[in-house]
């Protein structure tokens, strides 16, 4: 039994008073209209969200005029989006559903956006603290520079403003990033992704369409939930494990991947992810970054703009990454189209990389 | 690929200041100890909860010393528990995990316990309003009496106080129920289940143990989320659809079922469920009730005591129902053991029966 991505929809990322419901509906109806989906064919609806609204999947289903077999909200903080995709994949593989609408939706001011629990963090609960820790260590051990960190943001913002849904409208110069406000240690404002509102939708199905995109690899790992569950701060531990598993399931080498959407919650995350995803050896992340900027790399990273280039509506992010992979693999990405993109992957993580989910999609036409 | 239930654990239902975390840990460690489960073998943890705490599955996993592949919270109001079981079932069927710990856990004072959204309900948002509507209609059309309603509670409370985890300690007389405080229309206090704290845990696995209990049927349906999505108030519409599907998947007739755990959120729900699950024809629910009380029925209903006999910690309920099925099918139910129990089913629903999930378990030994 194979699982394919049939359609996608996404909203403009924003900071608004729009309700969680209207955001979800906007992404879902964009998908339903563009791909001419019959509502009666949708037998599952899985919502990824940090919203505490009860019965959220059913309410959205009701508003959409869908009467599904399966309706469910899933939550795993910033990796909720990819979690919803693997949940939908599993329901289809288990033959409990045929066509599942996955919607990632979140608000910038959700009460569940911040992880209050973690005795190991003491009072340093804001994500900038773990990001500063990872950043300082990487700079000290591997010579990563403030310029490297800034270049990640410059690259991703440049991609983001092309896609039509980014929160942002303008490019940033290297100087603007390097001179932006200092937050914690070496961490500056523009090294941090911006929490905003947004929704993204995907339709997973058991049948291929005329431009089939198939889910071929899934790797997932949670090493815990707290800073103290990490044993090696020189890499993203859960990413190392999840990516190995995903490559194995897809029966590919990392070199086969044409595009990787990476969870760049902070600039350092992208550089560390290059290494933890085994795109390069540990400590060589900054070299790949320079190659990417000079267009000398054999892979594209964050063609969508990633989190730094688009904003980060928590549970939406993993679904938005999958929307980008699907657009690229269906050759519908317009001016940011990655030429010859046949295998594309996403890396979605949560809470200081204590969780990582890696998904691999493959183009099966042409 | 078959999915089995390997172990179970459950807490005393209560009203307490215990945290959502400590409740979950209590049920999970009861399971892990009793069934001698190695933590390293658990590769998935799925939490059913209305709690808005973010990253809940990971935090509980961290506290338990488990480093799973899959960690996820699922929510579908009062049917979250069975939703978590079918999600775990799907992950195993999809070959993404082998041993998944499912925990249902909720607090009586969770902010997400009440569905605020439903324009069709106007100001009548409390569940007692839809229950009163169903009750009045059933009394008028089918001659169901106040005594029938009270007998459901008397029967279930009597079962509940035997199981060791019920919120309640004493039986209720027919008079006590019939004279209890009037809430809305014919609905009285003791016709309503009691929202409390509690947790229940199950271990789903891909391998049979020495007393294998297999999940053989799953039927699920959501007809919407609002009162206005219901077209026929004389039955539980979603239950009719979900149960047919479950019987079909299990390849059984309803007459093959030895025990049914039914979602008796209110007395009327149990009587209506008899009919909607096709145990009897529409309007004959009260006859089956009398047969059950006179021990003349060929099926047992709510041997655990159900929601009326135990209390109703929202997302916990579906998992607690499955714990009862497993205990009965493994012949570990003590003085409430249903003799010769080989096929057992559960009916878990949400929000005026706009969702129903029906699961069927089968004993595959002896």
Boltz contact constraints between the chains, C-beta under 6 A:
constraints:
  - contact:
      token1: [A, 50]
      token2: [B, 54]
      max_distance: 6.0
  - contact:
      token1: [A, 52]
      token2: [B, 52]
      max_distance: 6.0
  - contact:
      token1: [A, 52]
      token2: [B, 112]
      max_distance: 6.0
  - contact:
      token1: [A, 54]
      token2: [B, 50]
      max_distance: 6.0
  - contact:
      token1: [A, 54]
      token2: [B, 77]
      max_distance: 6.0
  - contact:
      token1: [A, 54]
      token2: [B, 112]
      max_distance: 6.0
  - contact:
      token1: [A, 54]
      token2: [B, 115]
      max_distance: 6.0
  - contact:
      token1: [A, 55]
      token2: [B, 77]
      max_distance: 6.0
  - contact:
      token1: [A, 55]
      token2: [B, 115]
      max_distance: 6.0
  - contact:
      token1: [A, 55]
      token2: [B, 225]
      max_distance: 6.0
  - contact:
      token1: [A, 55]
      token2: [B, 351]
      max_distance: 6.0
  - contact:
      token1: [A, 58]
      token2: [B, 222]
      max_distance: 6.0
  - contact:
      token1: [A, 58]
      token2: [B, 225]
      max_distance: 6.0
  - contact:
      token1: [A, 59]
      token2: [B, 117]
      max_distance: 6.0
  - contact:
      token1: [A, 59]
      token2: [B, 225]
      max_distance: 6.0
  - contact:
      token1: [A, 62]
      token2: [B, 224]
      max_distance: 6.0
  - contact:
      token1: [A, 62]
      token2: [B, 225]
      max_distance: 6.0
  - contact:
      token1: [A, 62]
      token2: [B, 226]
      max_distance: 6.0
  - contact:
      token1: [A, 62]
      token2: [B, 229]
      max_distance: 6.0
  - contact:
      token1: [A, 67]
      token2: [B, 223]
      max_distance: 6.0
  - contact:
      token1: [A, 68]
      token2: [B, 222]
      max_distance: 6.0
  - contact:
      token1: [A, 69]
      token2: [B, 220]
      max_distance: 6.0
  - contact:
      token1: [A, 69]
      token2: [B, 221]
      max_distance: 6.0
  - contact:
      token1: [A, 70]
      token2: [B, 220]
      max_distance: 6.0
  - contact:
      token1: [A, 71]
      token2: [B, 222]
      max_distance: 6.0
  - contact:
      token1: [A, 72]
      token2: [B, 74]
      max_distance: 6.0
  - contact:
      token1: [A, 72]
      token2: [B, 76]
      max_distance: 6.0
  - contact:
      token1: [A, 72]
      token2: [B, 83]
      max_distance: 6.0
  - contact:
      token1: [A, 73]
      token2: [B, 75]
      max_distance: 6.0
  - contact:
      token1: [A, 74]
      token2: [B, 72]
      max_distance: 6.0
  - contact:
      token1: [A, 74]
      token2: [B, 74]
      max_distance: 6.0
  - contact:
      token1: [A, 75]
      token2: [B, 73]
      max_distance: 6.0
  - contact:
      token1: [A, 76]
      token2: [B, 72]
      max_distance: 6.0
  - contact:
      token1: [A, 77]
      token2: [B, 54]
      max_distance: 6.0
  - contact:
      token1: [A, 77]
      token2: [B, 55]
      max_distance: 6.0
  - contact:
      token1: [A, 83]
      token2: [B, 72]
      max_distance: 6.0
  - contact:
      token1: [A, 90]
      token2: [B, 90]
      max_distance: 6.0
  - contact:
      token1: [A, 90]
      token2: [B, 91]
      max_distance: 6.0
  - contact:
      token1: [A, 90]
      token2: [B, 94]
      max_distance: 6.0
  - contact:
      token1: [A, 91]
      token2: [B, 90]
      max_distance: 6.0
  - contact:
      token1: [A, 93]
      token2: [B, 94]
      max_distance: 6.0
  - contact:
      token1: [A, 94]
      token2: [B, 90]
      max_distance: 6.0
  - contact:
      token1: [A, 94]
      token2: [B, 93]
      max_distance: 6.0
  - contact:
      token1: [A, 112]
      token2: [B, 52]
      max_distance: 6.0
  - contact:
      token1: [A, 112]
      token2: [B, 54]
      max_distance: 6.0
  - contact:
      token1: [A, 115]
      token2: [B, 54]
      max_distance: 6.0
  - contact:
      token1: [A, 115]
      token2: [B, 55]
      max_distance: 6.0
  - contact:
      token1: [A, 117]
      token2: [B, 59]
      max_distance: 6.0
  - contact:
      token1: [A, 220]
      token2: [B, 69]
      max_distance: 6.0
  - contact:
      token1: [A, 220]
      token2: [B, 70]
      max_distance: 6.0
  - contact:
      token1: [A, 221]
      token2: [B, 69]
      max_distance: 6.0
  - contact:
      token1: [A, 222]
      token2: [B, 58]
      max_distance: 6.0
  - contact:
      token1: [A, 222]
      token2: [B, 68]
      max_distance: 6.0
  - contact:
      token1: [A, 222]
      token2: [B, 71]
      max_distance: 6.0
  - contact:
      token1: [A, 223]
      token2: [B, 67]
      max_distance: 6.0
  - contact:
      token1: [A, 224]
      token2: [B, 62]
      max_distance: 6.0
  - contact:
      token1: [A, 225]
      token2: [B, 55]
      max_distance: 6.0
  - contact:
      token1: [A, 225]
      token2: [B, 58]
      max_distance: 6.0
  - contact:
      token1: [A, 225]
      token2: [B, 59]
      max_distance: 6.0
  - contact:
      token1: [A, 225]
      token2: [B, 62]
      max_distance: 6.0
  - contact:
      token1: [A, 226]
      token2: [B, 62]
      max_distance: 6.0
  - contact:
      token1: [A, 229]
      token2: [B, 62]
      max_distance: 6.0
  - contact:
      token1: [A, 351]
      token2: [B, 55]
      max_distance: 6.0
